[in-house]
């Protein structure tokens, strides 16, 4: 009888192990914003804080860790110091799995970005320029900034169109 019980236990454990890989990986529940939402990420993401999306207030983005990028750009003379969240870090945080990202601004200007490019180079979702918070009237609260001086290939017109200011949303697909 004990041999039969041992066989049954082994069979049940074995069947249980077969079922485990079929279960989906649980998505992480991100903290919810307590301030005004400044960025919404939708689409192919695994980590959310609202149905089908991840919403961020300014403090949440800052808590991801700020990086600095000094670079020239087409809208000012000389080099400007930007501070913000690295795009790749934000994409990893929300569990973005898509190859493309539609970035849209407050005025509904939108452009498609490559997820691989945003992860490969230090593209910044800037929230500060020369030490001052970016406000809506000066291209904020978030401005996508490319490291033009470190990567000369970003000094072309194609990449100028990717410098979206007043960024409001990212749709990963």
C-alpha positions in Angstrom: 0.0 0.0 0.0 2.8 2.4 0.9 4.4 1.7 -2.5 1.1 2.7 -4.2 0.9 5.9 -2.2 4.5 6.7 -3.2 3.7 6.2 -6.8 0.6 8.3 -6.6 2.5 11.1 -4.9 5.3 11.0 -7.5 2.7 11.1 -10.3 0.8 14.1 -8.7 4.1 16.0 -8.2 5.2 15.2 -11.8 1.8 16.4 -13.2 2.1 19.5 -11.1 5.5 20.3 -12.6 4.1 19.9 -16.1 1.4 22.5 -15.4 3.7 25.1 -13.9 5.4 26.2 -17.2 2.0 26.8 -18.8 1.0 29.4 -16.3 1.6 33.0 -17.4 4.2 35.1 -15.7 2.4 37.5 -13.3 2.7 41.2 -14.2 4.1 43.5 -11.5 1.8 46.1 -10.0 3.5 49.5 -10.2 2.9 52.2 -7.6 0.1 54.6 -8.5 0.8 58.3 -9.2 -0.2 60.7 -6.4 0.4 63.8 -8.4 -0.6 64.9 -11.9 0.0 62.3 -14.5 2.8 63.5 -16.9 3.4 60.3 -18.9 1.2 57.3 -19.8 2.7 54.1 -21.3 0.4 51.6 -23.0 0.6 48.6 -25.4 2.9 45.7 -25.0 3.9 46.2 -21.3 3.8 43.7 -18.5 3.9 46.1 -15.5 1.0 48.4 -15.0 -0.7 50.5 -12.3 -4.0 51.1 -14.1 -6.0 48.8 -16.5 -3.7 48.3 -19.6 -1.4 51.1 -18.8 1.4 52.6 -16.6 0.8 56.1 -15.5 3.6 58.3 -14.0 3.7 61.5 -12.1 6.9 63.5 -12.0 8.0 62.1 -8.6 7.7 58.5 -9.9 9.9 59.3 -12.9 12.5 61.0 -10.6 12.4 57.9 -8.3 13.5 55.7 -11.3 16.8 57.6 -11.1 17.9 60.7 -12.9 20.8 60.8 -15.4 22.5 63.8 -17.0 23.2 64.4 -20.6 25.1 67.4 -22.0 24.6 67.8 -25.7 24.0 70.4 -28.5 20.7 70.5 -30.3 19.0 72.4 -33.1 17.0 74.7 -30.8 19.8 76.6 -29.0 23.4 77.6 -29.4 26.1 75.6 -27.6 25.7 72.7 -25.2 22.7 72.2 -23.0 22.6 70.2 -19.8 19.5 67.9 -19.5 18.4 65.7 -16.6 15.9 63.0 -16.8 15.2 59.2 -16.9 17.0 57.1 -19.4 14.5 55.8 -22.0 15.8 52.2 -21.7 15.4 52.3 -17.9 11.7 53.3 -18.2 11.0 50.7 -20.9 12.6 48.0 -18.7 10.6 49.2 -15.7 7.2 48.8 -17.4 8.3 45.5 -19.0 8.0 46.8 -22.6 8.2 44.0 -25.1 7.4 45.6 -28.4 9.9 46.6 -31.1 8.4 49.9 -31.9 7.1 52.8 -29.8 4.7 55.5 -30.8 5.6 58.7 -28.9 3.0 61.4 -28.8 3.1 65.0 -27.6 0.4 67.2 -26.0 -0.3 68.7 -29.4 -0.8 65.2 -30.8 2.5 65.3 -32.8 3.6 61.7 -32.9 6.5 59.7 -34.3 7.5 56.0 -34.2 10.7 55.2 -32.4 12.7 51.9 -32.3 12.7 50.2 -28.9 16.2 48.8 -29.6 17.6 52.3 -30.2 16.1 53.7 -27.0 17.7 50.8 -25.1 21.1 50.8 -26.9 22.1 54.5 -26.5 21.4 56.9 -23.6 18.3 58.6 -24.9 16.8 60.7 -22.2 13.3 61.6 -21.2 14.4 65.0 -19.9 12.6 66.8 -17.2 15.2 69.5 -16.5 17.2 71.8 -18.7 20.2 73.6 -17.4 19.1 72.9 -13.8 15.5 74.2 -14.2 12.4 72.0 -14.4 10.9 71.9 -17.9 7.5 73.4 -17.9 4.8 73.1 -20.6 5.8 76.5 -22.1 9.5 75.5 -22.4 9.1 72.1 -24.0 8.2 70.2 -20.9 7.3 68.5 -18.7 9.2 65.8 -20.7 11.4 66.3 -23.8 13.0 63.3 -25.6 16.7 64.1 -25.9 19.2 62.3 -28.1 23.0 62.3 -27.3 24.0 64.1 -30.5 27.5 65.0 -29.5 28.4 61.5 -28.4 26.7 59.8 -31.4 27.2 62.0 -34.5 24.7 59.9 -36.5 22.0 61.6 -34.4 22.8 65.0 -35.9 20.5 64.4 -38.9 17.1 65.7 -39.7 15.5 62.2 -39.1 16.6 62.3 -35.5 15.6 66.0 -35.0 12.0 64.8 -35.6 12.4 62.4 -32.7 13.2 65.2 -30.2 9.5 65.3 -29.1 8.8 68.0 -26.5 5.8 68.0 -24.3 5.8 64.2 -24.4 2.5 62.8 -23.0 2.4 59.2 -24.0 4.3 56.1 -25.3 2.5 53.2 -27.0 4.6 50.1 -27.2 3.8 47.8 -30.1 
